[in-house]
Amino acid sequence: MLFLRSISYKNAINEDDSLIYPLNIKCIRNMEKVEFNSPVTFFVGENGSGKSTLLEALAIGLNAVHIGSNEFDYDESMVNIQDFSNRIRFVRNAKPLKTIFFRAEDVLGFIKRISKTKEDLNEMENTFLKEIKGDGKYRAVGAVRGQLRELTQSYGDDPYAKSHGETFLNILQKRFYKKSLFFLDEPETPLSPLRQLALISLIKHYVGLGAQFVIATHSPILMAFPGADVLHFNSDRIEKSDYNDIEHVVITKSFLNNPELYLRDL
């Protein structure tokens, strides 16, 4: 199912606007109507091309839940992106059950958030046991223990016990949901090639359940997702690209075929 169909600017970008981040990125400034015609769309391009910036703006504009240490509203680094998001017109088909944004680098922040929540719940349980009298004590303690039990079932007794990649996949498995919209920023970062294939399998499963994904990535493995659209952020525009024409794919294939050619002159 396609929840997000297209984006475009509400108004033309003037010369003064082009001096403000992220409109000072030519590719972003020149953005025309961008259509989403597949349940999986990849944003690809060099570092600094604007792909993650646009992904963040879409997530903010569609009120996505940010799986990380802070929500967007409390993240001072997002002020310019929030202003940029307000310039975008969103065309939607329907409202997803959930809208979620997650970047790979937020894994540690999210785990810290879970650990802090568990600590707070344990302290709350002890306080209730000491200070509340009568039947109300057991109702209050039972509610706290229920929340602790859910967190433990989802993330284990010790959220730090798993590797970065295992933790990342586990979080996605717990947060992916049917008929929902997901924005993922460079999810390949903590994942081995084998685990990237596991992520493809997971995404494919939820696409079958009506989910839509917009993903910023450098990974030729993820870009090979069957039927996905690949939008390339080049030096001055965003354009649809065929898989075999993507620079990441071309260079990776060429390197693997003859690594010595690339390494001997470094």
C-alpha positions as CSV (number, residue, x, y, z in Angstrom):
1,M,0.0,0.0,0.0
2,L,1.2,3.5,-0.8
3,F,0.5,6.0,2.0
4,L,2.8,8.7,0.6
5,R,2.3,9.4,-3.1
6,S,4.3,12.5,-3.8
7,I,6.1,15.5,-2.5
8,S,6.8,19.0,-3.9
9,Y,7.4,22.5,-2.7
10,K,4.4,24.6,-1.7
11,N,6.0,27.7,-3.1
12,A,9.0,28.6,-5.3
13,I,12.4,28.9,-3.6
14,N,13.7,32.4,-3.9
15,E,17.3,33.6,-3.9
16,D,17.5,34.4,-0.2
17,D,16.1,31.0,0.7
18,S,18.9,29.3,-1.2
19,L,21.4,30.6,1.4
20,I,19.7,28.7,4.2
21,Y,20.5,25.0,5.0
22,P,19.4,22.7,3.6
23,L,18.2,24.8,0.6
24,N,21.9,25.6,0.0
25,I,22.2,22.0,-1.3
26,K,21.6,22.4,-5.0
27,C,19.9,19.0,-5.3
28,I,17.4,19.9,-2.6
29,R,16.9,23.5,-3.8
30,N,16.1,22.2,-7.3
31,M,13.7,19.5,-6.2
32,E,10.7,19.2,-8.3
33,K,7.7,16.8,-7.8
34,V,9.0,13.5,-6.4
35,E,6.6,10.5,-6.8
36,F,6.5,7.3,-4.8
37,N,5.3,4.5,-7.0
38,S,6.6,1.5,-5.2
39,P,6.2,0.2,-1.6
40,V,10.0,0.5,-1.3
41,T,11.9,3.6,-2.4
42,F,15.6,4.1,-1.9
43,F,17.3,7.5,-1.7
44,V,20.9,7.1,-2.9
45,G,23.8,9.5,-3.4
46,E,27.1,10.8,-2.0
47,N,27.5,12.0,1.5
48,G,26.2,15.5,1.7
49,S,23.9,15.1,-1.3
50,G,20.8,15.7,0.8
51,K,19.2,12.3,0.9
52,S,19.2,11.9,4.7
53,T,18.1,15.5,5.0
54,L,15.1,15.0,2.8
55,L,14.3,11.7,4.6
56,E,14.3,13.5,8.0
57,A,12.1,16.3,6.6
58,L,9.5,13.7,5.3
59,A,9.5,12.0,8.7
60,I,9.0,15.3,10.5
61,G,6.3,16.5,8.1
62,L,4.4,13.2,8.5
63,N,4.7,13.2,12.3
64,A,6.8,10.1,12.5
65,V,7.8,8.6,15.8
66,H,11.5,8.9,16.1
67,I,13.1,5.7,17.5
68,G,16.2,7.2,19.2
69,S,17.4,9.0,22.3
70,N,15.1,12.0,21.6
71,E,12.0,12.9,19.7
72,F,12.3,15.4,16.9
73,D,10.7,18.1,19.0
74,Y,13.5,17.9,21.5
75,D,16.3,17.6,19.0
76,E,17.9,21.0,18.5
77,S,19.8,19.8,15.5
78,M,16.5,19.4,13.7
79,V,15.4,23.1,13.8
80,N,16.4,23.8,10.2
81,I,15.0,20.5,9.0
82,Q,11.6,21.3,10.7
83,D,11.5,24.7,8.9
84,F,12.4,22.9,5.6
85,S,9.7,20.3,6.2
86,N,7.1,23.1,6.4
87,R,7.9,24.0,2.8
88,I,6.9,20.6,1.5
89,R,3.5,19.7,0.2
90,F,2.6,16.0,0.9
91,V,0.2,14.0,-1.2
92,R,-1.1,11.0,0.7
93,N,-3.5,8.2,-0.1
94,A,-4.4,7.1,3.4
95,K,-3.3,7.3,7.0
96,P,-0.9,4.5,8.0
97,L,-1.4,2.7,11.3
98,K,2.1,3.8,12.4
99,T,4.7,6.2,11.0
100,I,8.3,5.6,12.2
101,F,11.7,7.1,11.6
102,F,14.9,5.3,12.6
103,R,18.5,5.9,11.7
104,A,21.2,3.3,12.4
105,E,23.3,5.7,14.4
106,D,20.4,6.0,16.9
107,V,20.7,2.4,18.1
108,L,22.8,3.2,21.1
109,G,20.6,6.2,22.0
110,F,17.5,4.0,21.8
111,I,19.1,1.3,24.0
112,K,20.1,4.0,26.6
113,R,16.5,5.2,26.5
114,I,15.1,1.7,27.1
115,S,17.6,1.1,29.9
116,K,16.7,4.4,31.6
117,T,13.0,3.6,31.3
118,K,13.6,0.2,33.0
119,E,15.6,1.9,35.8
120,D,12.8,4.5,36.3
121,L,10.2,1.7,36.4
122,N,12.2,-0.3,39.0
123,E,12.5,2.8,41.2
124,M,8.8,3.5,40.8
125,E,8.0,-0.1,41.8
126,N,10.1,0.3,45.0
127,T,8.5,3.6,45.8
128,F,5.0,2.2,45.4
129,L,5.8,-0.8,47.6
130,K,7.0,1.6,50.4
131,E,4.5,4.4,50.2
132,I,1.2,3.1,48.9
133,K,-1.2,1.4,51.4
134,G,-4.0,-1.1,50.8
135,D,-5.2,-2.7,47.5
136,G,-4.1,0.3,45.5
137,K,-0.5,-0.7,46.1
138,Y,-0.8,-4.0,44.3
139,R,-2.7,-2.4,41.3
140,A,0.0,0.2,41.0
141,V,2.9,-2.2,41.3
142,G,1.2,-4.6,38.9
143,A,0.9,-1.9,36.3
144,V,4.6,-1.1,36.6
145,R,5.6,-4.8,36.5
146,G,3.5,-5.2,33.4
147,Q,5.5,-2.5,31.6
148,L,8.8,-3.9,32.8
149,R,7.7,-7.4,31.5
150,E,6.8,-6.0,28.1
151,L,10.2,-4.2,27.8
152,T,12.1,-7.3,28.9
153,Q,10.2,-9.5,26.4
154,S,11.0,-7.0,23.6
155,Y,14.6,-6.1,24.4
156,G,15.8,-8.7,26.9
157,D,17.1,-8.4,30.5
158,D,20.1,-6.5,29.3
159,P,19.6,-4.5,26.1
160,Y,23.4,-4.1,25.8
161,A,24.0,-7.8,25.7
162,K,23.7,-8.2,21.9
163,S,25.9,-6.9,19.1
164,H,25.1,-3.6,17.4
165,G,23.8,-5.4,14.3
166,E,21.7,-7.9,16.3
167,T,20.3,-5.1,18.4
168,F,19.4,-3.1,15.3
169,L,17.6,-6.0,13.6
170,N,15.8,-6.9,16.9
171,I,14.5,-3.3,17.3
172,L,13.2,-3.3,13.7
173,Q,11.5,-6.7,14.2
174,K,9.8,-5.3,17.3
175,R,8.8,-2.0,15.7
176,F,7.8,-3.0,12.1
177,Y,4.0,-3.2,11.7
178,K,1.4,-3.9,9.0
179,K,0.0,-1.1,7.0
180,S,2.5,1.4,8.3
181,L,5.1,3.9,6.9
182,F,8.8,3.6,7.7
183,F,11.7,6.0,7.1
184,L,15.1,4.3,7.6
185,D,18.3,6.2,7.4
186,E,21.3,4.1,6.3
187,P,20.1,0.9,8.0
188,E,23.0,-1.1,6.5
189,T,25.6,0.7,8.8
190,P,25.7,-1.9,11.6
191,L,24.8,-4.9,9.4
192,S,27.0,-7.6,7.8
193,P,26.1,-8.5,4.2
194,L,24.3,-11.6,5.5
195,R,22.2,-9.5,8.0
196,Q,21.4,-7.0,5.2
197,L,19.8,-9.9,3.4
198,A,17.9,-10.7,6.6
199,L,16.7,-7.0,6.6
200,I,15.6,-7.4,3.0
201,S,13.6,-10.5,4.0
202,L,12.0,-8.5,6.9
203,I,11.1,-5.6,4.7
204,K,9.6,-7.9,2.0
205,H,7.4,-9.6,4.7
206,Y,6.0,-6.3,5.8
207,V,5.5,-5.0,2.3
208,G,3.3,-8.1,1.9
209,L,1.3,-6.8,5.0
210,G,0.8,-3.4,3.4
211,A,3.7,-1.4,4.7
212,Q,5.7,1.3,2.8
213,F,9.4,2.0,3.2
214,V,11.5,5.0,2.2
215,I,15.2,4.3,2.8
216,A,18.4,6.3,2.5
217,T,21.3,4.0,1.8
218,H,24.7,3.4,0.4
219,S,24.2,-0.4,0.2
220,P,24.1,-2.1,-3.3
221,I,22.7,-5.1,-1.5
222,L,19.6,-3.3,-0.2
223,M,19.2,-1.3,-3.4
224,A,18.6,-4.7,-5.2
225,F,15.3,-5.1,-3.4
226,P,12.9,-6.5,-6.1
227,G,10.6,-3.9,-7.6
228,A,12.0,-1.0,-5.6
229,D,12.4,2.5,-7.0
230,V,15.8,4.1,-6.7
231,L,16.0,7.9,-6.6
232,H,19.5,9.2,-7.2
233,F,20.5,12.5,-5.5
234,N,23.2,13.8,-7.9
235,S,24.9,17.2,-8.0
236,D,21.9,19.2,-9.0
237,R,18.7,17.1,-9.1
238,I,16.8,14.0,-7.9
239,E,16.2,11.5,-10.6
240,K,15.0,7.9,-10.9
241,S,17.9,5.5,-11.7
242,D,18.2,1.9,-12.9
243,Y,20.0,-0.4,-10.4
244,N,22.9,-1.2,-12.8
245,D,23.5,2.4,-13.5
246,I,23.9,3.5,-9.8
247,E,27.5,4.5,-9.1
248,H,27.6,2.5,-5.8
249,V,26.7,-0.6,-7.8
250,V,29.0,0.1,-10.7
251,I,32.0,0.7,-8.5
252,T,31.4,-2.2,-6.1
253,K,31.1,-4.6,-9.0
254,S,34.2,-3.3,-10.7
255,F,36.2,-3.4,-7.4
256,L,35.2,-7.0,-6.6
257,N,36.1,-8.1,-10.2
258,N,39.6,-6.5,-9.9
259,P,40.5,-5.1,-6.5
260,E,44.2,-4.9,-7.3
261,L,43.4,-2.3,-10.0
262,Y,41.9,0.0,-7.4
263,L,44.4,-0.6,-4.6
264,R,47.7,-0.6,-6.3
265,D,47.8,3.2,-6.8
266,L,46.4,4.2,-3.4
